[in-house]
């Protein structure tokens, strides 16, 4: 009420002038709702303010507040709670750094070591309370073909991260160093620290009364044997350096040549103890004969006796 709240009956028999009026109460600005908003037509008694929450928030409690007869707003029994998208989706062969899962939170994804990322690496909790679609994947790195080992080979059946390639040397070679490499998380093979060295059979065996010729003594080399002059080779004339790094068995020997019985001297005879290479046959004329020429011959390296250049002539 505004003005005097009473009037008097005057001596004239009339009421005094009424100088009062009643004005409707105004509750003023409605209370604020944290993370929300209100709508209203006016703020006088019996009018209502309607409340809603901002995007990304859930409304809990009464939807409105009324302007009461005492000119104050009724208690606002409501709150806006931020939406929670809960646990982010799992990325196969990857991980995330989520520290918060509520509205507008962002999660950054990374791939595990040895994997390459394709796609968007982050998602956001949206105003529906759901995560954006995860549009990323982690693909295992591939080191491709393992390096070539000279004079060797590998058994690699897989070339992706953490795969191992085992190396072996070709037959006839010896391995020195580490025999394996691994596909690293960089997508490259670890360093190949191995080499294959051809085996060496060393000095070839000696052939008694013979000789040998060769250029080298490594695997697949061949040694050729010959006998010394006056000797015949029996058996196989060569040996080979085999894959084990040893010489094949020497199946040969040199036997001294034999000139056999010396030629006959007419009217004479010979004295001989052996008929093999370098043996000598001595000739003697029979009684009544004189020796003309050389009285001896030798068994030559050819296996034949030297030419007999002697004769026995009858004495005069």
C-alpha positions in Angstrom: 0.0 0.0 0.0 1.1 3.5 -0.8 -0.3 6.6 1.0 -2.5 7.0 4.1 -4.0 3.7 5.0 -7.2 5.3 6.6 -9.8 8.1 5.9 -12.2 10.0 8.2 -15.9 10.8 8.1 -16.0 14.6 7.8 -18.4 17.1 9.5 -20.0 17.5 6.1 -21.1 13.9 6.2 -18.6 12.9 3.5 -15.4 10.7 3.7 -12.1 12.3 3.5 -10.3 12.0 0.1 -8.8 8.5 -0.4 -5.1 9.0 -1.2 -4.0 5.4 -1.0 -3.4 2.6 -3.6 -2.3 -1.0 -3.6 0.6 -1.9 -5.9 1.4 -5.6 -6.7 4.6 -6.8 -5.1 7.6 -7.5 -7.4 10.1 -10.2 -6.5 12.8 -8.7 -8.6 15.4 -10.8 -10.5 14.9 -14.5 -10.1 17.7 -16.4 -8.4 20.5 -17.7 -10.6 21.1 -21.4 -11.3 24.7 -22.3 -11.7 25.3 -23.8 -15.2 21.7 -23.0 -16.0 19.4 -20.3 -17.2 15.8 -19.0 -16.5 12.9 -17.6 -18.5 10.0 -15.5 -17.2 7.4 -13.0 -18.3 7.5 -10.7 -15.3 8.6 -10.9 -11.7 5.4 -10.0 -9.8 3.5 -12.1 -7.3 2.4 -15.5 -8.5 4.5 -15.3 -11.7 6.9 -18.2 -12.3 10.5 -18.4 -13.5 11.2 -21.6 -15.5 14.7 -23.1 -15.3 16.8 -25.2 -17.7 20.4 -26.4 -17.6 23.2 -25.4 -20.1 24.2 -28.0 -22.7 26.3 -30.8 -21.2 24.5 -30.6 -17.8 21.6 -32.7 -16.3 18.7 -31.0 -14.4 18.0 -32.2 -11.0 15.1 -30.9 -8.8 12.1 -28.5 -9.4 11.8 -26.9 -12.7 10.5 -23.5 -11.5 10.5 -20.9 -8.7 7.3 -18.8 -7.9 7.2 -15.2 -6.7 5.5 -15.4 -3.3 3.0 -13.0 -1.7 5.7 -11.7 0.6 7.6 -10.4 -2.5 10.4 -13.0 -2.5 11.1 -15.9 -4.7 10.4 -19.4 -3.5 13.4 -21.5 -2.7 15.2 -22.8 -5.9 15.5 -26.5 -5.2 17.4 -27.5 -8.3 20.9 -28.0 -9.6 22.7 -28.7 -12.9 25.2 -31.5 -12.7 27.8 -31.9 -15.5 27.4 -35.0 -17.7 29.9 -37.8 -17.4 30.8 -39.9 -20.4 32.4 -42.5 -18.1 35.4 -44.6 -19.3 36.7 -43.7 -22.8 36.6 -46.5 -25.4 39.5 -48.9 -25.5 42.0 -48.6 -28.4 43.3 -51.9 -29.5 47.1 -51.9 -29.3 47.0 -48.3 -27.9 46.2 -46.3 -24.7 44.9 -42.9 -23.6 45.7 -40.2 -21.1 42.2 -39.5 -19.7 42.3 -37.5 -16.4 38.7 -36.3 -16.7 35.6 -37.9 -18.3 33.0 -35.1 -17.9 31.5 -32.8 -20.6 34.0 -31.1 -22.8 36.9 -33.3 -21.5 39.3 -34.4 -24.3 41.1 -37.8 -24.3 44.3 -38.1 -26.3 45.2 -41.6 -27.7 48.7 -43.0 -28.4 49.7 -46.3 -29.9 51.8 -48.9 -28.1 55.5 -49.1 -29.1 55.8 -50.8 -32.4 52.5 -49.6 -33.8 51.6 -46.7 -36.2 48.6 -44.5 -35.7 46.1 -43.8 -38.4 43.2 -41.4 -37.9 42.2 -38.8 -35.3 44.1 -39.2 -32.1 41.5 -37.6 -29.7 37.8 -37.8 -28.7 35.7 -35.3 -26.7 32.8 -35.9 -24.2 29.9 -34.2 -25.9 26.7 -32.6 -24.5 24.8 -35.9 -24.8 27.0 -37.5 -22.3 28.6 -39.7 -24.9 32.1 -39.8 -26.3 32.6 -38.8 -30.0 33.2 -41.8 -32.2 36.8 -43.1 -32.0 38.2 -42.8 -35.5 41.7 -44.1 -35.1 43.5 -47.5 -35.2 47.0 -48.7 -34.4 48.7 -50.8 -37.1 51.7 -52.9 -36.2 54.9 -51.8 -37.8 56.5 -53.9 -40.5 60.2 -54.1 -41.0 59.8 -55.6 -44.5 62.4 -58.1 -45.8 65.3 -58.8 -43.4 68.8 -57.9 -44.7 70.7 -60.4 -46.9 73.5 -62.3 -45.3 76.3 -63.0 -47.8 76.9 -66.8 -48.0 74.0 -67.3 -45.6 70.2 -67.3 -45.3 67.4 -66.6 -42.7 64.2 -68.4 -41.6 62.0 -65.3 -41.1 58.3 -66.2 -41.4 57.1 -62.8 -40.0 58.5 -59.3 -40.4 56.3 -57.2 -38.0 57.3 -55.7 -34.7 59.1 -58.1 -32.3 59.5 -60.7 -35.0 62.9 -62.4 -35.0 64.9 -63.6 -38.0 67.4 -66.4 -37.3 70.4 -66.6 -39.7 72.4 -69.7 -40.8 75.4 -69.9 -43.0 75.5 -71.9 -46.2 77.1 -75.4 -46.0 80.8 -75.0 -45.9 80.8 -71.7 -44.0 81.4 -70.9 -40.3 79.3 -68.2 -38.6 80.8 -65.5 -36.5 78.7 -63.0 -34.4 75.0 -62.9 -33.4 72.8 -65.2 -35.4 69.6 -63.2 -35.1 68.0 -59.8 -35.5 64.7 -58.3 -34.2 62.1 -56.0 -35.8 62.3 -52.9 -33.5 59.5 -50.4 -32.5 61.0 -48.0 -35.0 60.0 -50.3 -37.9 63.6 -51.2 -38.6 65.6 -54.3 -38.1 68.3 -54.3 -35.5 71.8 -54.3 -36.9 73.0 -57.6 -38.5 76.2 -58.4 -36.6 77.2 -61.7 -38.2 79.2 -62.9 -41.1 79.8 -66.3 -42.8 83.4 -67.3 -43.4 84.3 -70.1 -45.8 85.8 -73.1 -44.0 89.5 -73.9 -44.6 90.7 -77.5 -44.6 94.3 -76.4 -43.9 97.3 -78.2 -45.3 96.4 -81.2 -47.4 97.8 -84.6 -46.5 101.2 -85.7 -47.9 101.4 -88.6 -50.4 104.5 -90.7 -49.9 106.7 -90.6 -53.0 104.4 -88.1 -54.5 103.6 -84.4 -54.9 100.4 -82.2 -54.8 99.3 -79.1 -56.6 96.6 -76.6 -55.3 95.5 -73.0 -55.4 93.8 -72.8 -52.1 92.5 -75.0 -49.3 88.9 -73.7 -48.7 85.7 -75.7 -49.2 85.2 -77.1 -52.7 88.9 -76.8 -53.4 90.6 -79.8 -55.1 94.1 -81.2 -54.6 95.6 -83.1 -57.5 98.3 -85.7 -56.7 101.1 -87.0 -58.9 103.8 -89.6 -58.1 107.5 -88.9 -58.3 109.4 -90.1 -61.3 109.7 -93.9 -61.1 106.5 -94.4 -59.3 102.9 -95.3 -60.4 99.8 -93.8 -58.9 97.2 -96.3 -57.7 93.7 -95.1 -56.6 92.0 -91.7 -56.9 94.4 -88.9 -57.9 92.6 -86.1 -56.0 90.8 -85.1 -52.8 88.3 -82.4 -52.0 87.8 -79.9 -49.1 84.3 -80.9 -48.0 81.6 -78.9 -46.2 82.8 -80.1 -42.7 86.1 -78.2 -43.2 88.1 -81.5 -43.6 89.7 -83.2 -46.5 88.1 -86.2 -48.1 90.1 -89.4 -47.6 93.2 -89.7 -49.7 92.7 -93.0 -51.5 95.9 -93.1 -53.5 99.5 -94.5 -53.1 102.6 -94.4 -55.2 104.3 -97.7 -56.0 107.8 -98.0 -57.3 107.9 -99.1 -61.0 109.3 -102.5 -61.8 111.4 -103.2 -64.9 111.1 -106.9 -64.3 113.7 -109.2 -65.7 116.6 -107.5 -67.5 117.3 -108.3 -71.1 119.5 -111.4 -71.9 123.1 -110.9 -73.0 124.1 -113.5 -75.5 127.1 -115.5 -74.3 126.8 -113.8 -71.0 124.7 -113.5 -67.9 123.5 -110.8 -65.5 123.8 -110.2 -61.8 120.8 -108.3 -60.4 119.3 -108.2 -56.9 116.2 -105.9 -57.5 114.4 -104.9 -60.7 112.7 -101.8 -59.5 113.4 -98.1 -60.4 117.0 -97.2 -60.1 118.1 -100.8 -59.7 121.2 -101.8 -61.7 121.9 -105.0 -63.7 125.5 -106.0 -64.0 126.5 -108.1 -67.0 129.3 -110.6 -67.2 130.5 -112.5 -70.3 130.7 -116.3 -70.2 134.2 -117.8 -69.9 136.1 -117.5 -73.2 134.3 -114.2 -74.1 135.3 -110.7 -73.8 132.9 -107.8 -72.9 132.5 -105.1 -75.5 130.5 -101.9 -74.5 128.9 -101.1 -71.1 128.6 -103.8 -68.7 125.5 -102.4 -66.8 122.1 -101.0 -67.4 119.6 -99.2 -65.0 115.9 -99.5 -64.4 114.6 -96.2 -65.7 111.7 -94.0 -64.4 109.7 -95.2 -67.4 109.6 -98.7 -65.9 111.9 -100.0 -68.7 115.5 -101.1 -68.6 118.1 -98.8 -70.2 119.3 -99.9 -73.6 121.8 -102.8 -73.4 124.9 -101.6 -75.3 127.1 -104.5 -74.6 128.1 -107.8 -76.3 130.3 -110.7 -75.6 132.8 -111.6 -78.3 134.7 -114.9 -78.4 138.4 -114.7 -77.5 140.9 -115.2 -80.3 
